[in-house]
Amino acid sequence: MKKEWDVFLCHAVEDKDEIARPLATELRKSRLRVWCDDFSLTPGHSLRRSIDYGLSRSRFGVVVLSRHFFDKKWARDELDALAAKGTSVIPVWHEVTPAYVRKRSPLLAGQKHIESSLGWKKVAEEIRSAVTPSPRGGKTDCILCIGSAVSENVRRAEHEVRLGEKNFTTRHELLGGSGYSYTCRLLAMGHPAIPILTVGKDSIGEEIQSSLTTLLMNLPDGKGRRIAEFVQDERFFCQDLRNLESTIIVSNAGRTILTEEPVNANLFTQFVRQRLDTLEREFDDLNVRAVMIGHIYADNRKFNPKGQGATTRMLIRRFKDALVFANFGESQYDLGWSFWKNRLHNVRLFQLSMSEARRFFCAGDSRRSSPPPLREIIRQFDRQKICAIITLDKYGAIATRPDRPDHIYIAWPHAIPKLVDPTGAGDAFGAGLVASFYTGSHDFEQALQVARSWAAYACTTVGGANECPSPEELKEFQEMLDKWRKKNDFHDFQVEIIGIESADRLLHVLDKAY
């Protein structure tokens, strides 16, 4: 439906003369169609209904956040719902501080906004810039992230968990999942990422949607604005899919993850197809240059016996011209090497943990009573010309490239002062790899260097996608590590390339360790 207005202006009735009218005048001078008179908020109004009403007839909303506005004593869920509108609603702060807004709604406080202290003419210019579509001549290169999103209940113990005894832990309520983690880490580092996730419509789903919108709107140069529209669409949610909760028990740098069984997981395959069709049809100014495939429950033979592996196979075929990265979850690797080995030719980077790789080569093969040795696993990847990365928990990673079949790459782990939680390290490693290649690097050794830095930072935070660093924060972290290593006389081994024969003893030790 064609919208009658470019923006509607929502404000407290006490701010009508001082703020709303002069701002509306400047917006009209900049040739925007402004709807103002019906949006003076008074006690008893529903903020959510007012915003939804405005957006039904306007392209964007402008909401004046002043002390008069907050004096209406909106319920927290009303304010959070306003923040969840993301790119559709532009907040204008008038004589309020970040601490003042944060106390009333942390989500609103973290959202990109415009300060009234700039003057109404400048505020109007900023709004016009935000609501005017960018020229479609050029396309925005993006990374497509497809996988799980869950609510994480992290229980962290400072000591080894003793089974059968009482253990004291700290509790952290967070968001995670492979697809969500990839997206958050890439966005925090300034890379445009498009999420298609296992998200149902409930309070958890809306929190996921809101957090991603905030990250997208904070991308420099407005690069995330179009993707935010894709995320803010009601079709972001997979209907009839229930959001899952994972409980993660962390102790002594190890972890155990307990996840609910998904309900209606098979619906996700058709949902992904529909979202990709929407992306191609309505967002043709977004160019998918790389694809990250995480854990997809719909590929599980138990949850979807007629469509096992179907979603991942479809993605690999559909994006044969893009850089495809795959980090299988249990639903995919449980199908086994014999199922996948001839279906991974378009996968540029394939990542598994050591324990996952061993299970991957046993699953579906009745002839094997025990996992093959690591050297045999590497040889199988080489034969199929697959660039494989096998992560070793807190001990780094080894990698093999088809153009150097007689060598392996060893990405030694960063020595860090304190390892807090390794939960997000694997996803961070993969996102760092993809980010490196996506930005034009063809140096595999350098990409591994980037990935190990991303993974090391993840080990200093709790949860799978919590406190993802910006480029500045990652740089400060690396500088801190350099100073700490120098002070404690630690050597950083970084990435080493060695012949497969020379690595035989190391591979044998890893077989014994795992």
Number of C-alpha atoms within 10 A of each C-alpha: 5 8 12 13 18 20 28 26 24 28 25 23 15 16 20 18 10 9 17 23 15 15 23 22 15 17 24 13 13 14 10 19 17 21 19 19 14 12 22 17 20 14 11 8 13 13 20 16 11 15 23 14 13 23 20 14 17 20 18 25 26 20 22 23 23 21 17 16 20 16 10 15 12 17 13 13 12 16 19 19 18 23 27 24 25 27 27 23 23 25 23 21 19 18 12 15 11 12 11 14 19 13 10 17 19 17 20 24 18 16 21 18 19 17 18 21 12 11 10 19 17 17 19 24 14 17 23 17 12 16 19 10 10 14 8 10 6 10 13 16 18 20 28 23 26 27 29 25 27 27 20 23 20 25 20 24 17 14 13 12 17 8 7 6 7 8 13 12 16 10 13 14 11 17 23 24 25 28 27 27 27 33 29 28 28 24 25 20 18 19 22 26 28 28 27 25 28 31 26 20 19 13 11 19 22 20 19 22 23 25 18 25 25 23 23 32 22 20 18 12 8 14 20 26 24 21 24 25 18 22 24 21 12 11 14 22 22 22 15 14 19 19 21 21 21 20 16 21 20 26 18 14 19 15 15 11 13 12 13 11 12 16 15 15 19 23 17 24 20 13 20 20 14 13 18 17 12 14 18 14 10 11 16 13 18 20 17 22 16 22 26 25 25 27 25 27 29 29 29 24 16 12 18 19 12 12 15 20 24 17 23 24 14 13 19 22 14 12 16 14 12 19 20 23 24 22 21 23 21 15 19 26 26 21 22 18 21 14 16 15 14 10 15 19 15 19 22 19 21 20 23 22 19 20 14 18 22 21 20 25 22 22 17 16 14 7 7 11 8 10 17 15 14 21 15 12 16 24 16 15 19 19 11 14 18 22 22 22 27 22 24 19 17 20 12 21 25 23 22 24 20 16 11 12 17 15 19 21 22 23 24 20 21 22 18 18 12 9 18 21 24 23 27 28 28 30 27 29 29 30 25 25 23 27 22 20 16 19 10 8 13 11 11 15 17 15 20 27 21 19 25 26 21 26 25 27 25 29 23 18 19 21 29 31 26 16 15 22 20 15 12 10 14 17 13 13 16 17 12 14 18 16 11 15 17 12 9 9 9 12 11 14 12 17 20 12 15 13 13 19 12 11 16 13 11 12 17 13 11 14 16 9 7 10
